[in-house]
Every structure is written in structure tokens, then in C-alpha cells.
Amino acid sequence: MKKIMRRLLRVVAWSLPFLLLLGWWAVEQALPYWPIKPFRQNPEQATWRIPRGALPENYGLQAETFDLHTTDSIVLKGFYIAAPQPATPVAYSTLQSAKRQKSPAKTLILLHGISSCKEFFLPVAEKLAGEGFNVVLLDLRAHGESGGEYCTFGYYEKQDVSAVVDMLLARDSSQKIGVMGHSLGGAIALQALAHDKRLQFGVIESTFNSLESVVEQYGENYFGIRSPWLARHTLDKSATIARFDPYAVVPSESARQITQPVFVSHGDSDERIPWQLGRQNYERIASVDKQWYLIPHAGHNGLWKAGGAAYEAALMGFLKRQ
């Protein structure tokens, strides 16, 4: 027994420096890339999320592809999907036809979550186009087919959204433009609404209140450790690598500057971002026209499925009022 214990102690003594070195390497060299370098998911390999495939035509959508150059020379890729134009009945009078044409078009910019891509929003785009909305599906920087190496959670992405707005207004200066985002996309949407008042309404799903708090939360979710010190240390390193200020990414503070109508939803069983963080964003939104929708038994993803017809009706009702 004593021999066994001595051998174990020797193994521990020899292993400890290696384990300490490995821990140091993980904290100093690996963890800082974890928040800012998302996995680029190939939609063709994720058919469980989009059973009908990753092509717009599979959803009855006619999509134009576009390239968009950001202010820091990154090329973003996206789809522009025009709503189908209803045929004007012959019985319509000239006055009725003119009245229909005067109604401004509505366009929604859809922003996906972390490690996702534009194609995962095709089922939602199908519903929105069917209700008469033009839709933009955008691969965020460092995601999908877009360029860029690092995700900055809205620090630069809010300016990317403004570049999309520029593109849309060049097509039709009379249209009303809104933004809809899920998770990471929701955080970006809140910051974009505060940053660019040309965005006239917003839909926010399942998002966080600050980058620092969500890094702490994800640390607990994935590694079983909730450490404010480790979160800040990681973000300080991430900031140097990606050249941004992570402590300026605070969607709940951006919410205080939002005066546009906003619809905010969250699942009450969200396993990644507690719904209370989404509620905090909602409560801080300055707009008098805002709506909160908590979906029973819904997790982080799949809100439309979990919420069913009631959720879809509430959301579409909000959008049609804009």
C-alpha cells in the first residue's frame, strides 16, 4: 500500500507542473478566442435545423445575393428577398390601386445567433414574405459566407447594420426598415436601434444584457465555473486580439436610447441566457410602444415552434402595426 501511495505521489509531483502549464495556456491563449471566434456552421450539414435545405427557392422565395463592404473593409454576404407582389384585381378602381401603391414597403433585416448563418432564418423569411415584408438575411461578420475573423457582439456589427440600411434606402428611400435578431443577433439589434434611428422598429429574441454578464453565464453553462475575474480576464485578452471594447457592449444600456417600437420575447426555460436578462433589456427600453412576450416551456432556440400560433399572431400583429 505504501509503495502504491509513493508511486501516486510521484505521478502527481511530475504531473502537477504540466497541469499548471496546461491551465495557464488555456486561460491565457485559448479562452480569449472562445467568445470572439465562432464556429462557422455549414447549413448543408445542419439539416435538422432546416429540413427543407439551405436554398431560398425551397421555401418559394426569390432571393438576390449581395455583397456589402463594411467601413473596415470586410465583405458581408446576404440575401435580399422581396415580398411577392399581389395581383391587383381588375375590379379595383384607379383610386384604390393608387392607394395601395402609396403604402410604403416594409423591410426586416434578420440577424442570426452565434455560430449560425443566414440560411437558418429561411423558414422565418418564408412567413414574413408571405405577410408582405421584404426580408434581408445577413451573414454576420465572422459567420457563414461573410468575411472577418472575429465577432465583436455588436461593437462593429451595429455599423454593419447601418451599411445594410444604406443599401436598402438606395433601393427605395420611402420604405420602412426594421431589424429582428435572435440571441447574438438580438444584442446587435438593440445596439443598432440605438445607433441608427433610420431603423424604425425592432424585434428582439432571447438576448443578453451585457457581454461581460453573458461570458460569465456561458462560463458556468459550459465549464461549470462562474468567475467574474475569469470573465474579465478573458474579455481583456479578447479585446486586444479583436481590437474592440467589450465593456461598451451593453445592450441593456443601449435600450435606454431606443425610442422606436420594439417587441421583446424570451423563453421561460432558456438554458443559455436566463429570461430575466431579456426582461431587463425590455424594462430599460425608452420607447412607449414596446411589448414583452414570455413563451412558456421554451428554451433558447425554437421560440416560433414553442410559442405556436399565439406567439406568431402576437408578433405579426406588432409588425403589421408599424
C-alpha positions as CSV (number, residue, x, y, z in Angstrom):
1,M,0.0,0.0,0.0
2,K,2.8,2.4,0.9
3,K,4.5,1.7,-2.4
4,I,1.3,2.4,-4.3
5,M,0.9,5.7,-2.4
6,R,4.5,6.7,-3.1
7,R,4.0,6.0,-6.8
8,L,0.9,8.1,-6.9
9,L,2.7,10.9,-5.2
10,R,5.5,10.7,-7.8
11,V,2.9,10.8,-10.6
12,V,1.2,13.8,-9.1
13,A,4.5,15.6,-8.5
14,W,5.6,15.0,-12.1
15,S,2.1,15.8,-13.5
16,L,1.4,19.0,-11.5
17,P,3.8,21.3,-13.4
18,F,2.3,20.0,-16.7
19,L,-1.2,20.6,-15.5
20,L,-0.4,24.1,-14.2
21,L,1.2,24.9,-17.6
22,L,-1.8,23.5,-19.4
23,G,-4.1,25.6,-17.2
24,W,-2.1,28.7,-17.8
25,W,-2.1,28.1,-21.6
26,A,-5.9,27.6,-21.6
27,V,-6.5,30.8,-19.7
28,E,-4.0,33.0,-21.5
29,Q,-4.0,31.5,-25.0
30,A,-7.2,29.5,-25.7
31,L,-10.0,31.1,-23.7
32,P,-9.7,34.6,-25.2
33,Y,-10.5,33.2,-28.6
34,W,-13.6,31.3,-27.3
35,P,-16.0,34.3,-27.3
36,I,-14.8,36.1,-30.4
37,K,-14.0,33.3,-32.9
38,P,-17.3,31.5,-33.6
39,F,-17.6,28.2,-35.4
40,R,-18.6,28.7,-39.0
41,Q,-21.6,26.4,-39.4
42,N,-22.3,24.9,-42.8
43,P,-26.1,24.9,-43.3
44,E,-25.9,21.9,-45.6
45,Q,-24.6,19.9,-42.7
46,A,-27.4,21.1,-40.3
47,T,-30.5,19.7,-42.0
48,W,-32.0,19.1,-38.6
49,R,-32.5,22.8,-38.3
50,I,-33.7,23.4,-41.8
51,P,-35.2,20.2,-43.1
52,R,-36.1,21.7,-46.5
53,G,-32.5,22.7,-47.2
54,A,-30.5,25.9,-47.4
55,L,-31.8,27.3,-50.8
56,P,-34.3,30.1,-50.8
57,E,-36.2,28.5,-53.7
58,N,-37.0,25.5,-51.4
59,Y,-39.2,28.0,-49.5
60,G,-40.8,29.6,-52.5
61,L,-38.6,32.6,-52.1
62,Q,-36.9,34.6,-54.9
63,A,-33.6,35.8,-53.4
64,E,-31.0,38.2,-54.7
65,T,-27.5,37.6,-53.3
66,F,-25.5,40.7,-52.4
67,D,-22.0,41.7,-51.2
68,L,-21.7,44.5,-48.8
69,H,-18.4,46.2,-47.9
70,T,-18.1,47.4,-44.3
71,T,-16.2,50.5,-43.1
72,D,-13.3,48.3,-42.1
73,S,-13.1,46.6,-45.5
74,I,-14.9,43.3,-44.6
75,V,-17.2,41.8,-47.2
76,L,-20.6,40.7,-45.9
77,K,-22.8,38.2,-47.8
78,G,-26.6,38.2,-47.7
79,F,-29.9,37.6,-49.4
80,Y,-32.4,40.2,-50.3
81,I,-35.9,38.7,-50.6
82,A,-38.7,40.8,-52.0
83,A,-42.2,40.1,-50.9
84,P,-44.4,38.7,-53.6
85,Q,-46.5,41.4,-55.2
86,P,-50.2,40.5,-55.1
87,A,-52.1,40.8,-58.3
88,T,-54.4,43.8,-58.5
89,P,-57.9,42.7,-59.2
90,V,-59.5,44.1,-62.4
91,A,-62.4,45.4,-60.3
92,Y,-60.2,47.7,-58.4
93,S,-60.8,51.3,-59.2
94,T,-57.9,53.6,-60.2
95,L,-58.2,55.3,-56.8
96,Q,-58.0,52.0,-54.9
97,S,-54.9,51.0,-56.9
98,A,-53.2,54.3,-56.2
99,K,-54.0,54.0,-52.5
100,R,-52.3,50.5,-52.4
101,Q,-49.2,51.8,-54.2
102,K,-48.8,54.7,-51.7
103,S,-48.4,52.3,-48.8
104,P,-44.7,52.2,-48.1
105,A,-42.9,48.9,-48.3
106,K,-41.7,47.3,-45.1
107,T,-38.3,45.5,-44.9
108,L,-36.9,43.5,-42.0
109,I,-33.2,42.8,-41.5
110,L,-32.8,39.4,-39.8
111,L,-29.7,38.8,-37.6
112,H,-28.8,35.2,-36.6
113,G,-27.2,33.9,-33.4
114,I,-23.7,33.0,-32.6
115,S,-22.1,30.3,-34.8
116,S,-25.2,30.4,-37.0
117,C,-25.8,31.8,-40.5
118,K,-28.4,33.5,-42.7
119,E,-29.9,30.2,-44.1
120,F,-31.3,29.2,-40.7
121,F,-33.7,32.1,-40.9
122,L,-35.2,30.9,-44.2
123,P,-38.4,29.4,-42.6
124,V,-39.0,32.7,-40.8
125,A,-38.3,34.6,-44.0
126,E,-41.0,32.5,-45.7
127,K,-43.6,33.5,-43.1
128,L,-42.6,37.2,-43.3
129,A,-42.5,37.4,-47.0
130,G,-46.0,35.7,-47.0
131,E,-47.2,38.6,-44.8
132,G,-45.9,41.2,-47.3
133,F,-42.5,42.0,-45.8
134,N,-39.3,42.3,-47.7
135,V,-36.5,40.5,-45.9
136,V,-32.8,40.8,-45.7
137,L,-30.9,37.7,-44.4
138,L,-27.3,38.7,-43.5
139,D,-24.3,36.5,-42.6
140,L,-22.8,38.5,-39.7
141,R,-19.0,39.2,-39.8
142,A,-17.0,36.0,-38.9
143,H,-20.1,33.9,-39.7
144,G,-21.3,32.0,-42.7
145,E,-20.0,33.2,-46.0
146,S,-19.1,36.7,-44.7
147,G,-15.5,37.8,-44.2
148,G,-14.0,38.9,-40.9
149,E,-12.1,36.8,-38.4
150,Y,-13.7,38.0,-35.1
151,C,-17.2,38.5,-33.7
152,T,-17.4,41.7,-31.5
153,F,-21.1,41.2,-30.3
154,G,-22.3,44.5,-31.8
155,Y,-19.3,46.8,-31.3
156,Y,-18.6,46.8,-35.0
157,E,-21.7,44.9,-36.1
158,K,-24.1,47.8,-35.4
159,Q,-22.3,49.8,-38.1
160,D,-22.6,46.8,-40.4
161,V,-26.4,47.0,-39.9
162,S,-26.2,50.7,-40.8
163,A,-24.4,49.7,-44.1
164,V,-27.4,47.4,-44.8
165,V,-29.8,50.3,-44.2
166,D,-27.7,52.5,-46.6
167,M,-28.1,49.7,-49.2
168,L,-31.9,49.4,-48.7
169,L,-32.6,53.1,-48.8
170,A,-30.6,53.4,-52.0
171,R,-33.1,50.9,-53.5
172,D,-36.2,52.6,-52.1
173,S,-36.0,55.7,-49.9
174,S,-39.6,55.6,-48.8
175,Q,-39.6,52.1,-47.2
176,K,-39.8,51.4,-43.5
177,I,-36.9,49.4,-42.2
178,G,-36.9,47.3,-39.1
179,V,-34.4,44.8,-37.5
180,M,-35.0,41.4,-36.0
181,G,-32.4,39.5,-34.1
182,H,-32.1,36.3,-32.1
183,S,-29.6,35.9,-29.3
184,L,-26.3,37.4,-30.6
185,G,-28.4,39.0,-33.3
186,G,-30.8,40.4,-30.7
187,A,-28.0,42.1,-28.9
188,I,-26.7,43.6,-32.1
189,A,-30.3,44.7,-33.0
190,L,-30.6,46.6,-29.7
191,Q,-27.4,48.4,-30.2
192,A,-28.2,49.1,-33.9
193,L,-31.6,50.6,-32.9
194,A,-29.9,53.0,-30.5
195,H,-27.1,53.7,-33.0
196,D,-29.2,54.3,-36.2
197,K,-32.6,55.9,-35.9
198,R,-33.4,55.1,-39.5
199,L,-34.3,51.7,-38.1
200,Q,-38.0,52.3,-37.3
201,F,-38.9,49.2,-35.3
202,G,-37.3,46.1,-33.8
203,V,-37.9,42.5,-32.7
204,I,-35.6,41.1,-30.1
205,E,-35.5,37.4,-29.2
206,S,-33.6,35.6,-26.4
207,T,-30.7,38.0,-25.8
208,F,-28.4,39.1,-23.1
209,N,-28.0,42.4,-21.2
210,S,-24.2,42.8,-21.3
211,L,-21.3,40.9,-22.9
212,E,-19.5,40.6,-19.6
213,S,-22.5,39.0,-17.9
214,V,-23.1,36.6,-20.7
215,V,-19.5,35.5,-20.8
216,E,-19.8,34.7,-17.0
217,Q,-23.1,32.9,-17.7
218,Y,-21.6,30.8,-20.6
219,G,-18.6,30.0,-18.5
220,E,-20.9,28.4,-15.9
221,N,-23.0,26.7,-18.7
222,Y,-20.1,25.1,-20.4
223,F,-17.3,24.8,-17.8
224,G,-19.3,24.7,-14.6
225,I,-17.4,27.8,-13.3
226,R,-18.9,31.2,-12.7
227,S,-16.0,33.5,-12.2
228,P,-16.2,37.3,-12.7
229,W,-12.4,37.5,-12.6
230,L,-12.0,34.9,-15.3
231,A,-14.7,36.5,-17.5
232,R,-13.0,39.9,-17.3
233,H,-9.5,38.4,-17.8
234,T,-10.8,36.6,-20.9
235,L,-12.5,39.7,-22.3
236,D,-9.4,41.8,-21.7
237,K,-7.4,39.4,-23.8
238,S,-10.2,39.2,-26.4
239,A,-10.3,43.0,-26.7
240,T,-6.6,43.1,-27.6
241,I,-7.0,40.3,-30.2
242,A,-10.2,41.7,-31.9
243,R,-9.4,45.4,-31.3
244,F,-12.7,46.3,-29.6
245,D,-14.0,47.4,-26.2
246,P,-16.1,44.6,-24.8
247,Y,-17.3,46.7,-21.9
248,A,-19.0,49.0,-24.3
249,V,-21.2,46.1,-25.4
250,V,-24.1,46.6,-23.0
251,P,-27.4,46.0,-24.8
252,S,-29.4,47.0,-21.7
253,E,-27.7,50.4,-21.7
254,S,-28.4,50.8,-25.5
255,A,-32.0,50.1,-24.7
256,R,-32.2,53.4,-22.8
257,Q,-31.7,55.2,-26.1
258,I,-34.3,53.3,-28.1
259,T,-37.4,55.3,-28.8
260,Q,-38.7,53.1,-31.7
261,P,-41.4,50.4,-31.2
262,V,-39.9,47.1,-30.0
263,F,-41.2,43.6,-29.5
264,V,-39.1,41.6,-27.0
265,S,-39.5,37.8,-26.4
266,H,-37.8,35.1,-24.4
267,G,-38.4,31.5,-23.4
268,D,-39.0,31.0,-19.7
269,S,-36.9,27.8,-19.8
270,D,-33.9,29.3,-21.7
271,E,-31.0,27.1,-20.8
272,R,-28.3,29.6,-22.1
273,I,-29.5,33.1,-21.2
274,P,-31.9,33.5,-18.3
275,W,-35.1,35.2,-19.3
276,Q,-34.6,37.8,-16.6
277,L,-31.8,39.3,-18.6
278,G,-34.1,39.8,-21.6
279,R,-36.7,41.3,-19.2
280,Q,-34.0,43.8,-18.0
281,N,-33.5,44.9,-21.6
282,Y,-37.2,45.3,-22.1
283,E,-37.7,47.4,-19.0
284,R,-34.9,49.8,-20.0
285,I,-36.2,50.4,-23.5
286,A,-37.2,54.1,-23.6
287,S,-40.0,53.6,-26.2
288,V,-43.6,54.0,-25.1
289,D,-44.5,51.4,-27.7
290,K,-42.9,48.2,-26.5
291,Q,-44.2,44.7,-25.9
292,W,-42.9,41.8,-23.8
293,Y,-43.7,38.2,-24.6
294,L,-42.6,35.4,-22.3
295,I,-43.0,32.0,-24.0
296,P,-43.9,29.1,-21.6
297,H,-41.7,26.0,-21.8
298,A,-39.5,27.5,-24.5
299,G,-35.7,27.1,-24.5
300,H,-33.1,29.4,-26.1
301,N,-33.9,28.4,-29.6
302,G,-37.1,27.4,-31.4
303,L,-39.3,30.2,-30.0
304,W,-41.6,30.2,-33.0
305,K,-42.2,26.5,-32.6
306,A,-42.7,26.6,-28.9
307,G,-44.9,29.7,-29.0
308,G,-47.0,28.3,-31.7
309,A,-49.9,30.2,-33.3
310,A,-50.3,32.5,-30.3
311,Y,-46.8,33.8,-30.5
312,E,-46.8,34.2,-34.3
313,A,-50.1,36.1,-34.1
314,A,-48.7,38.5,-31.4
315,L,-45.5,39.1,-33.4
316,M,-47.2,39.6,-36.7
317,G,-49.7,41.9,-35.1
318,F,-46.9,44.0,-33.8
319,L,-45.1,44.1,-37.2
320,K,-48.3,45.0,-39.1
321,R,-48.9,48.0,-36.9
322,Q,-45.5,49.5,-37.9
